[in-house]
Amino acid sequence: MIALLLGGAGIAIGASPAQAAETKFNVKCVPPAGGGDPVEGETTAKVSAPASAKVGDEVEVSWETVKPASNNTDLMDIPQDSVQPTGWITVGGGGGELKVVGEKKNPPIPKKAPMQMSTMKGKLKLTKAGKITLTPGKYDVAVTFSFGTFVTKCAPTGAVGVGATIDVSAGTSGGTTSGTTSGTTSGTTSGTTAGTTSGTTSGTTSGTTSGTTAGTTAGSTAGGGGGQTDFPGKPVEVAFDCGPVVPGGIKTPVTINAKKNGGSYDLTVKTAKGAMASPMALPAGALKPSMNIKLGGADSGMVKVSGPANAEPIPDKAPVSLSDMTGSYKPGKTGKVTLSPDQLTIDVTMAPGATPINVPCKAASSGVSLELDTTAQEGGSGSPATTGSTSASGGLAETGAEDEGGIKALALVAGTVILLGGAVFTFTPWRRLRGPR
């Protein structure tokens, strides 16, 4: 290959014919936290690269997923152009890893249908003579919905065959082979990615990234000083224990964001969308969430945030999302104050005028989402914690004759069911939405 440099732009001509080979290997895929257990399956990858090249050439390497390791779940269709894969190819001969990225381009993927991903591509700079092997390895699959992006991480569980080999002839350069990756990533990422990454990566990554990325990480976001007014928090995974009303509880990332308003802070709390599934049509106004935010560090107490009820009816079997919850925090102390998600409460009302069934969900495990550098305000302190009037606390709870025919809350061991005047509502933990592979 001859490289011509014109005004700083590299134009490659005379490329040798590309070669492609398929290789099958087993992988273990770990979904975002709360998305279910790891899934194992077999995938087929086709790696393409020139059969021969010279030292100093920069060649294109691609990875096409011929057969995915899993299908879409049976609960939710995946929208068009919402799946973006990223893979890492092991470069033999001490070349480290080459990162390849695919476009966010796919047809609509119905429930239970095979996953479809675009071809991943990257540029490999050849700086060492000899036979360079290219072996597919770990890869990530990011799926973007209107409510956020969820990333599943997959890695081989056994030996993987070589996908392609490049015969690199001697040149004037020596050293190791390195790679560059170009690609555009867009979208808003939400959720938790589990697992660790190890190995040596050689190369540089270039491209354009737009959107907002969010995930559970150690630590918290700190702010409050200077002229800053917006303080975004970090998602923290929270396990809510709702007792027998929701067997297994609800596991979801929670993010606390703050906006300075004078000496106070306006809080907005977000949970993962689609954390429950409705087995029946629900009327508008059926679900209303609230949460206690626990103060720590220099201040103490609770701040209550609440969200509006669902404005639109929820169709049968549709994912159910809790609305964003808002509230105000007026600091009672000066110093660094931490904010952590605490008890979640869901008020369920199936008929206008009926007394809501109050479903309390204690935060069995949580963490700090936001840290603020505060200044004490007169009369500042945490607001009272959330309290409920009617609690579905397990077994059979009678709410009283005044509740229009006697609304009852019935918790079943086999599945969480609330019986409201003959209407059945089922809470589904977020991990169930992943479904079987």
C-alpha positions as semicolon CSV with decimal commas, in nm:
position;residue;x (nm);y (nm);z (nm)
1;M;0,000;0,000;0,000
2;I;0,128;0,344;-0,087
3;A;0,029;0,630;0,140
4;L;0,006;0,979;-0,009
5;L;-0,010;1,274;0,227
6;L;-0,195;1,570;0,080
7;G;-0,240;1,870;0,306
8;G;-0,229;1,649;0,614
9;A;-0,490;1,403;0,482
10;G;-0,385;1,045;0,421
11;I;-0,508;0,881;0,098
12;A;-0,451;0,505;0,068
13;I;-0,422;0,347;-0,276
14;G;-0,314;0,011;-0,409
15;A;-0,459;-0,192;-0,118
16;S;-0,421;-0,567;-0,137
17;P;-0,739;-0,777;-0,161
18;A;-0,922;-0,816;0,168
19;Q;-0,968;-1,156;0,328
20;A;-1,241;-1,258;0,571
21;A;-1,285;-1,562;0,791
22;E;-1,560;-1,668;1,029
23;T;-1,489;-1,794;1,378
24;K;-1,732;-1,927;1,638
25;F;-1,678;-1,886;2,010
26;N;-1,872;-1,892;2,338
27;V;-1,929;-1,576;2,534
28;K;-2,070;-1,472;2,870
29;C;-2,275;-1,153;2,857
30;V;-2,332;-0,942;3,169
31;P;-2,631;-0,704;3,146
32;P;-2,652;-0,375;3,337
33;A;-2,708;-0,408;3,712
34;G;-3,068;-0,493;3,775
35;G;-3,096;-0,640;3,425
36;G;-3,081;-1,003;3,526
37;D;-2,826;-1,280;3,551
38;P;-2,537;-1,324;3,305
39;V;-2,624;-1,507;2,984
40;E;-2,398;-1,750;2,796
41;G;-2,423;-1,828;2,425
42;E;-2,233;-1,885;2,103
43;T;-2,158;-1,609;1,854
44;T;-2,008;-1,616;1,506
45;A;-1,778;-1,332;1,402
46;K;-1,633;-1,255;1,059
47;V;-1,309;-1,057;1,076
48;S;-1,193;-0,889;0,754
49;A;-0,849;-0,740;0,679
50;P;-0,604;-0,722;0,386
51;A;-0,418;-1,046;0,323
52;S;-0,088;-0,860;0,289
53;A;0,054;-0,515;0,355
54;K;0,380;-0,335;0,426
55;V;0,528;-0,184;0,738
56;G;0,397;0,170;0,766
57;D;0,059;0,094;0,611
58;E;-0,264;0,172;0,794
59;V;-0,525;-0,088;0,712
60;E;-0,894;-0,119;0,788
61;V;-1,009;-0,411;1,002
62;S;-1,376;-0,499;1,038
63;W;-1,577;-0,734;1,261
64;E;-1,916;-0,849;1,139
65;T;-2,147;-1,034;1,378
66;V;-2,282;-1,315;1,160
67;K;-2,468;-1,482;1,446
68;P;-2,545;-1,303;1,775
69;A;-2,508;-1,478;2,108
70;S;-2,867;-1,402;2,209
71;N;-3,206;-1,282;2,093
72;N;-3,409;-0,982;2,199
73;T;-3,632;-1,038;2,502
74;D;-4,003;-1,111;2,475
75;L;-4,103;-0,789;2,654
76;M;-3,994;-0,495;2,441
77;D;-3,925;-0,420;2,075
78;I;-3,591;-0,253;2,004
79;P;-3,625;0,065;1,794
80;Q;-3,456;0,122;1,461
81;D;-3,101;0,261;1,473
82;S;-3,063;0,213;1,847
83;V;-2,804;-0,067;1,875
84;Q;-2,433;0,020;1,874
85;P;-2,162;-0,244;1,917
86;T;-1,801;-0,192;2,025
87;G;-1,545;-0,472;2,007
88;W;-1,181;-0,540;2,087
89;I;-0,966;-0,749;1,854
90;T;-0,647;-0,906;1,989
91;V;-0,354;-0,824;1,760
92;G;-0,092;-1,100;1,757
93;G;0,280;-1,037;1,769
94;G;0,264;-0,805;2,067
95;G;0,021;-0,562;1,903
96;G;-0,216;-0,538;2,199
97;E;-0,583;-0,475;2,119
98;L;-0,758;-0,289;1,839
99;K;-1,085;-0,121;1,927
100;V;-1,350;-0,139;1,657
101;V;-1,679;0,051;1,667
102;G;-2,001;0,004;1,471
103;E;-2,258;0,260;1,367
104;K;-2,583;0,295;1,555
105;K;-2,768;0,142;1,265
106;N;-3,013;-0,150;1,275
107;P;-3,364;-0,238;1,159
108;P;-3,640;-0,258;1,421
109;I;-3,588;-0,575;1,625
110;P;-3,913;-0,740;1,741
111;K;-3,948;-0,932;2,065
112;K;-3,765;-1,268;2,061
113;A;-3,598;-1,186;1,729
114;P;-3,220;-1,226;1,685
115;M;-3,015;-0,919;1,773
116;Q;-2,880;-0,730;1,473
117;M;-2,567;-0,520;1,495
118;S;-2,374;-0,313;1,244
119;T;-2,023;-0,407;1,132
120;M;-1,754;-0,275;1,365
121;K;-1,451;-0,108;1,205
122;G;-1,114;0,030;1,306
123;K;-0,777;0,133;1,159
124;L;-0,461;-0,065;1,231
125;K;-0,116;0,093;1,185
126;L;0,141;-0,171;1,087
127;T;0,488;-0,105;1,225
128;K;0,632;-0,455;1,249
129;A;0,706;-0,714;0,982
130;G;0,572;-1,068;1,009
131;K;0,238;-1,243;1,025
132;I;-0,011;-1,044;1,232
133;T;-0,309;-1,243;1,360
134;L;-0,643;-1,082;1,441
135;T;-0,862;-1,258;1,698
136;P;-1,206;-1,130;1,808
137;G;-1,247;-1,090;2,183
138;K;-1,473;-0,902;2,421
139;Y;-1,746;-0,668;2,299
140;D;-2,012;-0,431;2,432
141;V;-2,366;-0,386;2,299
142;A;-2,535;-0,053;2,379
143;V;-2,910;-0,030;2,319
144;T;-3,068;0,315;2,332
145;F;-3,433;0,375;2,417
146;S;-3,612;0,706;2,464
147;F;-3,545;0,677;2,839
148;G;-3,175;0,594;2,823
149;T;-2,904;0,358;2,699
150;F;-2,822;0,020;2,852
151;V;-2,490;-0,155;2,791
152;T;-2,435;-0,530;2,800
153;K;-2,074;-0,649;2,822
154;C;-1,974;-0,979;2,662
155;A;-1,644;-1,169;2,690
156;P;-1,521;-1,506;2,559
157;T;-1,542;-1,799;2,801
158;G;-1,291;-2,018;2,619
159;A;-1,040;-2,025;2,337
160;V;-1,116;-1,815;2,030
161;G;-0,988;-1,898;1,683
162;V;-0,795;-1,650;1,469
163;G;-1,026;-1,443;1,252
164;A;-0,774;-1,312;0,999
165;T;-0,399;-1,293;0,934
166;I;-0,205;-1,012;0,767
167;D;0,132;-1,092;0,608
168;V;0,331;-0,773;0,673
169;S;0,645;-0,734;0,462
170;A;0,954;-0,560;0,595
171;G;0,988;-0,185;0,583
172;T;1,193;0,090;0,741
173;S;1,003;0,106;1,068
174;G;1,029;-0,120;1,370
175;G;0,846;-0,159;1,694
176;T;0,494;-0,274;1,765
177;T;0,165;-0,264;1,582
178;S;-0,083;-0,010;1,705
179;G;-0,437;0,080;1,614
180;T;-0,664;0,378;1,589
181;T;-1,040;0,369;1,607
182;S;-1,278;0,621;1,460
183;G;-1,648;0,633;1,509
184;T;-1,932;0,842;1,630
185;T;-2,120;0,758;1,946
186;S;-2,442;0,933;2,038
187;G;-2,710;0,882;2,293
188;T;-2,774;0,899;2,663
189;T;-2,641;0,614;2,868
190;S;-2,800;0,509;3,190
191;G;-2,751;0,216;3,417
192;T;-2,472;0,016;3,563
193;T;-2,206;-0,175;3,382
194;A;-2,056;-0,461;3,577
195;G;-1,725;-0,631;3,527
196;T;-1,366;-0,536;3,485
197;T;-1,146;-0,494;3,182
198;S;-0,792;-0,619;3,166
199;G;-0,523;-0,642;2,903
200;T;-0,293;-0,414;2,712
201;T;-0,433;-0,176;2,458
202;S;-0,208;-0,003;2,212
203;G;-0,332;0,274;1,992
204;T;-0,536;0,588;1,997
205;T;-0,905;0,653;1,966
206;S;-1,055;0,938;1,773
207;G;-1,408;1,032;1,686
208;T;-1,701;1,237;1,793
209;T;-1,903;1,160;2,099
210;S;-2,231;1,334;2,167
211;G;-2,486;1,273;2,434
212;T;-2,473;1,215;2,805
213;T;-2,321;0,909;2,963
214;A;-2,431;0,789;3,302
215;G;-2,348;0,479;3,501
216;T;-2,287;0,365;3,852
217;T;-1,934;0,442;3,960
218;A;-1,758;0,454;4,289
219;G;-1,783;0,780;4,472
220;S;-2,020;1,068;4,413
221;T;-2,047;1,401;4,239
222;A;-1,943;1,697;4,449
223;G;-2,035;2,060;4,398
224;G;-2,177;2,371;4,551
225;G;-1,891;2,616;4,541
226;G;-1,805;2,896;4,304
227;G;-2,058;3,020;4,052
228;Q;-2,186;2,676;3,956
229;T;-2,563;2,636;3,968
230;D;-2,625;2,289;3,825
231;F;-2,492;1,984;4,011
232;P;-2,555;1,651;3,838
233;G;-2,537;1,343;4,058
234;K;-2,403;1,000;3,980
235;P;-2,641;0,704;3,941
236;V;-2,623;0,474;4,242
237;E;-2,771;0,127;4,244
238;V;-3,041;0,092;4,508
239;A;-3,209;-0,229;4,621
240;F;-3,558;-0,153;4,751
241;D;-3,721;-0,402;4,988
242;C;-4,097;-0,375;4,951
243;G;-4,173;-0,674;5,173
244;P;-4,416;-0,941;5,050
245;V;-4,583;-0,689;4,822
246;V;-4,290;-0,716;4,578
247;P;-4,101;-1,044;4,628
248;G;-3,735;-0,988;4,551
249;G;-3,782;-0,612;4,569
250;I;-3,694;-0,357;4,304
251;K;-3,335;-0,295;4,196
252;T;-3,276;0,023;3,999
253;P;-3,020;0,301;3,951
254;V;-3,123;0,628;4,118
255;T;-2,974;0,967;4,032
256;I;-3,006;1,283;4,243
257;N;-2,950;1,612;4,059
258;A;-2,949;1,958;4,218
259;K;-2,991;2,314;4,093
260;K;-2,898;2,603;4,319
261;N;-3,186;2,839;4,390
262;G;-3,071;3,119;4,617
263;G;-2,946;2,953;4,933
264;S;-3,147;2,637;4,866
265;Y;-3,124;2,356;4,614
266;D;-3,401;2,227;4,387
267;L;-3,366;1,849;4,369
268;T;-3,468;1,619;4,085
269;V;-3,453;1,242;4,140
270;K;-3,462;0,997;3,851
271;T;-3,504;0,619;3,854
272;A;-3,451;0,370;3,571
273;K;-3,741;0,367;3,329
274;G;-3,948;0,057;3,274
275;A;-3,873;-0,089;3,619
276;M;-4,217;-0,248;3,630
277;A;-4,447;-0,411;3,378
278;S;-4,825;-0,379;3,374
279;P;-5,034;-0,693;3,310
280;M;-5,342;-0,481;3,255
281;A;-5,447;-0,136;3,137
282;L;-5,399;0,128;3,407
283;P;-5,587;0,456;3,417
284;A;-5,421;0,795;3,423
285;G;-5,334;0,893;3,779
286;A;-5,290;0,535;3,901
287;L;-4,927;0,559;4,013
288;K;-4,763;0,836;4,214
289;P;-4,405;0,800;4,349
290;S;-4,222;0,973;4,634
291;M;-3,886;0,918;4,798
292;N;-3,686;1,018;5,104
293;I;-3,341;1,160;5,039
294;K;-3,107;1,099;5,331
295;L;-2,865;1,377;5,427
296;G;-2,519;1,294;5,556
297;G;-2,187;1,459;5,626
298;A;-2,226;1,807;5,770
299;D;-2,608;1,796;5,769
300;S;-2,861;1,535;5,871
301;G;-3,227;1,451;5,827
302;M;-3,443;1,367;5,526
303;V;-3,564;1,560;5,225
304;K;-3,887;1,439;5,067
305;V;-3,924;1,445;4,691
306;S;-4,235;1,344;4,501
307;G;-4,346;1,306;4,144
308;P;-4,675;1,344;3,961
309;A;-4,898;1,049;3,883
310;N;-4,891;0,905;3,533
311;A;-5,059;1,157;3,306
312;E;-5,159;0,906;3,040
313;P;-5,321;0,563;3,068
314;I;-5,075;0,274;3,063
315;P;-5,157;0,000;2,811
316;D;-5,173;-0,365;2,901
317;K;-4,827;-0,528;2,933
318;A;-4,648;-0,196;2,870
319;P;-4,336;-0,102;3,071
320;V;-4,422;0,116;3,369
321;S;-4,192;0,406;3,453
322;L;-4,202;0,622;3,763
323;S;-4,209;0,996;3,704
324;D;-3,917;1,217;3,804
325;M;-3,946;1,329;4,165
326;T;-3,870;1,684;4,279
327;G;-3,827;1,867;4,609
328;S;-3,628;2,143;4,778
329;Y;-3,337;2,123;5,020
330;K;-3,247;2,418;5,241
331;P;-2,913;2,349;5,414
332;G;-2,916;2,361;5,792
333;K;-2,537;2,328;5,821
334;T;-2,228;2,461;5,650
335;G;-1,993;2,207;5,494
336;K;-1,996;1,908;5,264
337;V;-2,335;1,736;5,264
338;T;-2,405;1,401;5,100
339;L;-2,740;1,304;4,949
340;S;-2,840;0,938;4,924
341;P;-3,164;0,769;4,805
342;D;-3,367;0,621;5,090
343;Q;-3,724;0,489;5,115
344;L;-3,934;0,480;4,798
345;T;-4,312;0,495;4,826
346;I;-4,562;0,423;4,549
347;D;-4,923;0,530;4,591
348;V;-5,160;0,320;4,379
349;T;-5,507;0,457;4,302
350;M;-5,728;0,261;4,063
351;A;-6,044;0,472;4,084
352;P;-6,107;0,847;4,128
353;G;-6,180;0,932;4,490
354;A;-6,051;0,602;4,628
355;T;-5,800;0,601;4,912
356;P;-5,456;0,518;4,765
357;I;-5,283;0,195;4,854
358;N;-4,949;0,302;5,000
359;V;-4,662;0,067;4,903
360;P;-4,346;0,148;5,106
361;C;-4,013;0,016;4,977
362;K;-3,719;0,045;5,215
363;A;-3,373;0,106;5,068
364;A;-3,196;-0,213;5,174
365;S;-2,876;-0,094;5,007
366;S;-2,791;0,247;4,870
367;G;-2,506;0,493;4,831
368;V;-2,416;0,858;4,789
369;S;-2,535;1,005;4,461
370;L;-2,444;1,370;4,519
371;E;-2,225;1,579;4,748
372;L;-2,284;1,953;4,791
373;D;-2,068;2,220;4,951
374;T;-2,339;2,403;5,144
375;T;-2,384;2,719;5,347
376;A;-2,629;2,710;5,639
377;Q;-2,958;2,895;5,583
378;E;-3,190;3,026;5,848
379;G;-3,458;2,767;5,915
380;G;-3,277;2,515;5,700
381;S;-3,306;2,142;5,766
382;G;-3,430;1,821;5,608
383;S;-3,803;1,790;5,561
384;P;-4,006;1,515;5,733
385;A;-3,972;1,164;5,599
386;T;-4,236;1,005;5,380
387;T;-4,528;0,855;5,564
388;G;-4,819;0,662;5,422
389;S;-5,182;0,633;5,520
390;T;-5,264;0,290;5,384
391;S;-4,985;0,035;5,385
392;A;-4,986;-0,287;5,185
393;S;-4,765;-0,464;5,435
394;G;-4,818;-0,825;5,336
395;G;-5,077;-1,091;5,396
396;L;-5,426;-0,945;5,359
397;A;-5,479;-0,580;5,449
398;E;-5,831;-0,438;5,475
399;T;-5,833;-0,062;5,414
400;G;-6,187;0,002;5,536
401;A;-6,542;0,030;5,407
402;E;-6,497;0,397;5,324
403;D;-6,261;0,299;5,040
404;E;-6,551;0,247;4,798
405;G;-6,631;-0,118;4,832
406;G;-6,339;-0,218;5,050
407;I;-6,009;-0,202;4,864
408;K;-5,784;-0,492;4,957
409;A;-5,411;-0,548;4,910
410;L;-5,320;-0,911;4,855
411;A;-4,956;-1,026;4,844
412;L;-4,894;-1,360;4,675
413;V;-4,570;-1,553;4,721
414;A;-4,568;-1,673;4,359
415;G;-4,595;-1,320;4,219
416;T;-4,662;-0,976;4,355
417;V;-5,024;-0,890;4,303
418;I;-5,229;-0,602;4,441
419;L;-5,604;-0,662;4,418
420;L;-5,783;-0,329;4,401
421;G;-6,161;-0,366;4,389
422;G;-6,128;-0,654;4,141
423;A;-5,839;-0,504;3,940
424;V;-5,504;-0,685;3,947
425;F;-5,176;-0,494;3,924
426;T;-4,843;-0,675;3,906
427;F;-4,511;-0,520;4,000
428;T;-4,217;-0,656;3,801
429;P;-3,857;-0,606;3,920
430;W;-3,639;-0,437;3,655
431;R;-3,426;-0,748;3,609
432;R;-3,736;-0,931;3,481
433;L;-3,755;-0,690;3,187
434;R;-3,436;-0,843;3,049
435;G;-3,620;-1,173;3,008
436;P;-3,461;-1,506;2,911
437;R;-3,207;-1,520;2,631
